[in-house]
Structures are given as structure tokens and as C-alpha cells.
Amino acid sequence: MSEQLTPAQRAHAENMRAAVHKHCPDLLPQIRELTQLGLIDGWRNVTGVLVEGPPRPRKLVNVAVALENSLALKMTRGKP
């Protein structure tokens, strides 16, 4: 991350990282790649993780949308 995070931003990023690791670890390679390509700044760009369904078959819904929104914002700022 290129800029310092506030304590609240750091806590949010840590919470998003923990949620993805717990509920949808198969997204980790994509998040890592997007970060390496400069398309997202890291975990702070994951704006929410919504887990739906009963405790057995959980489904991660919001991470992909958050990443798409971040990518769209980067593209409008002129970063490919």
C-alpha cells in the first residue's frame, strides 16, 4: 500500500482479509494478482463480505462486486 492507513482503515482491511480467508479462500489468488497488477491497493479495496445461507453451505457474495467497483474506479482514474 502506497499511503499510510488510519487505524480504522487498517482494522477494516484486516477484517476483510480474515473474512475472505475464512469464507472464500479460492479468491485469494485473484486478489493477490489484482494487487500485483496495481488494479487494487489491497485489502482496503474489499468493501464488504456478505455471507448468505445457513451455517452449512455458505456463499460469499460481495467480494467480487467490491473488486469490480475498485477496478472500475481505477480505470476512470486512468490506471489500466
mmCIF file of the C-alpha atoms, coordinates in Angstrom:
data_MODEL
# 
_entry.id   MODEL 
# 
loop_
_atom_site.group_PDB 
_atom_site.id 
_atom_site.type_symbol 
_atom_site.label_atom_id 
_atom_site.label_alt_id 
_atom_site.label_comp_id 
_atom_site.label_asym_id 
_atom_site.label_entity_id 
_atom_site.label_seq_id 
_atom_site.pdbx_PDB_ins_code 
_atom_site.Cartn_x 
_atom_site.Cartn_y 
_atom_site.Cartn_z 
_atom_site.occupancy 
_atom_site.B_iso_or_equiv 
_atom_site.pdbx_formal_charge 
_atom_site.auth_seq_id 
_atom_site.auth_comp_id 
_atom_site.auth_asym_id 
_atom_site.auth_atom_id 
_atom_site.pdbx_PDB_model_num 
ATOM 1  C CA . MET A 1 1  ? 0.000   0.000   0.000   1.00 0.00 ? 1  MET A CA 1 
ATOM 2  C CA . SER A 1 2  ? 1.418   3.312   -1.029  1.00 0.00 ? 2  SER A CA 1 
ATOM 3  C CA . GLU A 1 3  ? -0.092  5.503   1.681   1.00 0.00 ? 3  GLU A CA 1 
ATOM 4  C CA . GLN A 1 4  ? -0.390  5.106   5.417   1.00 0.00 ? 4  GLN A CA 1 
ATOM 5  C CA . LEU A 1 5  ? -3.695  3.789   6.678   1.00 0.00 ? 5  LEU A CA 1 
ATOM 6  C CA . THR A 1 6  ? -5.579  5.176   9.630   1.00 0.00 ? 6  THR A CA 1 
ATOM 7  C CA . PRO A 1 7  ? -6.214  2.739   12.475  1.00 0.00 ? 7  PRO A CA 1 
ATOM 8  C CA . ALA A 1 8  ? -9.848  2.391   11.305  1.00 0.00 ? 8  ALA A CA 1 
ATOM 9  C CA . GLN A 1 9  ? -8.755  1.675   7.709   1.00 0.00 ? 9  GLN A CA 1 
ATOM 10 C CA . ARG A 1 10 ? -6.193  -0.857  8.916   1.00 0.00 ? 10 ARG A CA 1 
ATOM 11 C CA . ALA A 1 11 ? -8.821  -2.612  11.073  1.00 0.00 ? 11 ALA A CA 1 
ATOM 12 C CA . HIS A 1 12 ? -11.231 -2.710  8.111   1.00 0.00 ? 12 HIS A CA 1 
ATOM 13 C CA . ALA A 1 13 ? -8.567  -4.192  5.816   1.00 0.00 ? 13 ALA A CA 1 
ATOM 14 C CA . GLU A 1 14 ? -7.662  -6.821  8.418   1.00 0.00 ? 14 GLU A CA 1 
ATOM 15 C CA . ASN A 1 15 ? -11.343 -7.734  8.873   1.00 0.00 ? 15 ASN A CA 1 
ATOM 16 C CA . MET A 1 16 ? -11.862 -8.106  5.115   1.00 0.00 ? 16 MET A CA 1 
ATOM 17 C CA . ARG A 1 17 ? -8.737  -10.238 4.805   1.00 0.00 ? 17 ARG A CA 1 
ATOM 18 C CA . ALA A 1 18 ? -9.878  -12.517 7.628   1.00 0.00 ? 18 ALA A CA 1 
ATOM 19 C CA . ALA A 1 19 ? -13.386 -12.840 6.161   1.00 0.00 ? 19 ALA A CA 1 
ATOM 20 C CA . VAL A 1 20 ? -12.106 -13.813 2.703   1.00 0.00 ? 20 VAL A CA 1 
ATOM 21 C CA . HIS A 1 21 ? -9.606  -16.282 4.178   1.00 0.00 ? 21 HIS A CA 1 
ATOM 22 C CA . LYS A 1 22 ? -12.389 -17.887 6.218   1.00 0.00 ? 22 LYS A CA 1 
ATOM 23 C CA . HIS A 1 23 ? -15.301 -17.900 3.776   1.00 0.00 ? 23 HIS A CA 1 
ATOM 24 C CA . CYS A 1 24 ? -13.797 -17.933 0.298   1.00 0.00 ? 24 CYS A CA 1 
ATOM 25 C CA . PRO A 1 25 ? -10.081 -18.765 0.217   1.00 0.00 ? 25 PRO A CA 1 
ATOM 26 C CA . ASP A 1 26 ? -10.320 -19.569 -3.504  1.00 0.00 ? 26 ASP A CA 1 
ATOM 27 C CA . LEU A 1 27 ? -10.449 -15.791 -4.150  1.00 0.00 ? 27 LEU A CA 1 
ATOM 28 C CA . LEU A 1 28 ? -7.012  -15.221 -2.616  1.00 0.00 ? 28 LEU A CA 1 
ATOM 29 C CA . PRO A 1 29 ? -5.035  -15.774 -5.859  1.00 0.00 ? 29 PRO A CA 1 
ATOM 30 C CA . GLN A 1 30 ? -7.277  -13.311 -7.734  1.00 0.00 ? 30 GLN A CA 1 
ATOM 31 C CA . ILE A 1 31 ? -6.960  -10.658 -5.033  1.00 0.00 ? 31 ILE A CA 1 
ATOM 32 C CA . ARG A 1 32 ? -3.182  -11.157 -4.946  1.00 0.00 ? 32 ARG A CA 1 
ATOM 33 C CA . GLU A 1 33 ? -2.969  -10.830 -8.738  1.00 0.00 ? 33 GLU A CA 1 
ATOM 34 C CA . LEU A 1 34 ? -5.141  -7.704  -8.849  1.00 0.00 ? 34 LEU A CA 1 
ATOM 35 C CA . THR A 1 35 ? -2.913  -6.154  -6.193  1.00 0.00 ? 35 THR A CA 1 
ATOM 36 C CA . GLN A 1 36 ? 0.287   -7.078  -8.062  1.00 0.00 ? 36 GLN A CA 1 
ATOM 37 C CA . LEU A 1 37 ? -1.115  -5.595  -11.277 1.00 0.00 ? 37 LEU A CA 1 
ATOM 38 C CA . GLY A 1 38 ? -1.941  -2.367  -9.452  1.00 0.00 ? 38 GLY A CA 1 
ATOM 39 C CA . LEU A 1 39 ? -5.649  -2.688  -10.138 1.00 0.00 ? 39 LEU A CA 1 
ATOM 40 C CA . ILE A 1 40 ? -6.454  -2.580  -6.426  1.00 0.00 ? 40 ILE A CA 1 
ATOM 41 C CA . ASP A 1 41 ? -4.476  -1.270  -3.475  1.00 0.00 ? 41 ASP A CA 1 
ATOM 42 C CA . GLY A 1 42 ? -5.027  -4.381  -1.399  1.00 0.00 ? 42 GLY A CA 1 
ATOM 43 C CA . TRP A 1 43 ? -7.451  -5.486  1.266   1.00 0.00 ? 43 TRP A CA 1 
ATOM 44 C CA . ARG A 1 44 ? -8.756  -1.973  1.865   1.00 0.00 ? 44 ARG A CA 1 
ATOM 45 C CA . ASN A 1 45 ? -10.447 -2.191  -1.552  1.00 0.00 ? 45 ASN A CA 1 
ATOM 46 C CA . VAL A 1 46 ? -12.559 -5.131  -0.420  1.00 0.00 ? 46 VAL A CA 1 
ATOM 47 C CA . THR A 1 47 ? -15.519 -3.110  0.803   1.00 0.00 ? 47 THR A CA 1 
ATOM 48 C CA . GLY A 1 48 ? -17.628 -5.891  2.226   1.00 0.00 ? 48 GLY A CA 1 
ATOM 49 C CA . VAL A 1 49 ? -18.069 -9.602  2.606   1.00 0.00 ? 49 VAL A CA 1 
ATOM 50 C CA . LEU A 1 50 ? -21.631 -10.836 2.789   1.00 0.00 ? 50 LEU A CA 1 
ATOM 51 C CA . VAL A 1 51 ? -22.099 -14.479 3.649   1.00 0.00 ? 51 VAL A CA 1 
ATOM 52 C CA . GLU A 1 52 ? -25.584 -15.786 2.907   1.00 0.00 ? 52 GLU A CA 1 
ATOM 53 C CA . GLY A 1 53 ? -27.266 -19.044 3.696   1.00 0.00 ? 53 GLY A CA 1 
ATOM 54 C CA . PRO A 1 54 ? -27.422 -21.436 6.608   1.00 0.00 ? 54 PRO A CA 1 
ATOM 55 C CA . PRO A 1 55 ? -24.232 -22.258 8.510   1.00 0.00 ? 55 PRO A CA 1 
ATOM 56 C CA . ARG A 1 56 ? -23.518 -25.337 6.338   1.00 0.00 ? 56 ARG A CA 1 
ATOM 57 C CA . PRO A 1 57 ? -23.424 -24.139 2.698   1.00 0.00 ? 57 PRO A CA 1 
ATOM 58 C CA . ARG A 1 58 ? -22.249 -20.554 2.948   1.00 0.00 ? 58 ARG A CA 1 
ATOM 59 C CA . LYS A 1 59 ? -21.857 -18.381 -0.081  1.00 0.00 ? 59 LYS A CA 1 
ATOM 60 C CA . LEU A 1 60 ? -19.635 -15.339 -0.471  1.00 0.00 ? 60 LEU A CA 1 
ATOM 61 C CA . VAL A 1 61 ? -21.450 -12.704 -2.452  1.00 0.00 ? 61 VAL A CA 1 
ATOM 62 C CA . ASN A 1 62 ? -19.957 -9.243  -2.157  1.00 0.00 ? 62 ASN A CA 1 
ATOM 63 C CA . VAL A 1 63 ? -16.205 -9.618  -2.688  1.00 0.00 ? 63 VAL A CA 1 
ATOM 64 C CA . ALA A 1 64 ? -16.348 -9.843  -6.483  1.00 0.00 ? 64 ALA A CA 1 
ATOM 65 C CA . VAL A 1 65 ? -18.615 -6.782  -6.662  1.00 0.00 ? 65 VAL A CA 1 
ATOM 66 C CA . ALA A 1 66 ? -16.262 -4.807  -4.435  1.00 0.00 ? 66 ALA A CA 1 
ATOM 67 C CA . LEU A 1 67 ? -13.291 -5.772  -6.614  1.00 0.00 ? 67 LEU A CA 1 
ATOM 68 C CA . GLU A 1 68 ? -15.180 -4.892  -9.802  1.00 0.00 ? 68 GLU A CA 1 
ATOM 69 C CA . ASN A 1 69 ? -16.099 -1.499  -8.364  1.00 0.00 ? 69 ASN A CA 1 
ATOM 70 C CA . SER A 1 70 ? -12.494 -0.867  -7.401  1.00 0.00 ? 70 SER A CA 1 
ATOM 71 C CA . LEU A 1 71 ? -11.298 -1.857  -10.878 1.00 0.00 ? 71 LEU A CA 1 
ATOM 72 C CA . ALA A 1 72 ? -13.861 0.461   -12.497 1.00 0.00 ? 72 ALA A CA 1 
ATOM 73 C CA . LEU A 1 73 ? -12.704 3.323   -10.264 1.00 0.00 ? 73 LEU A CA 1 
ATOM 74 C CA . LYS A 1 74 ? -9.046  2.705   -11.143 1.00 0.00 ? 74 LYS A CA 1 
ATOM 75 C CA . MET A 1 75 ? -9.886  2.664   -14.853 1.00 0.00 ? 75 MET A CA 1 
ATOM 76 C CA . THR A 1 76 ? -11.743 6.001   -14.603 1.00 0.00 ? 76 THR A CA 1 
ATOM 77 C CA . ARG A 1 77 ? -8.659  7.461   -12.907 1.00 0.00 ? 77 ARG A CA 1 
ATOM 78 C CA . GLY A 1 78 ? -6.559  6.496   -15.920 1.00 0.00 ? 78 GLY A CA 1 
ATOM 79 C CA . LYS A 1 79 ? -4.801  3.484   -14.390 1.00 0.00 ? 79 LYS A CA 1 
ATOM 80 C CA . PRO A 1 80 ? -5.089  0.495   -16.743 1.00 0.00 ? 80 PRO A CA 1 
# 
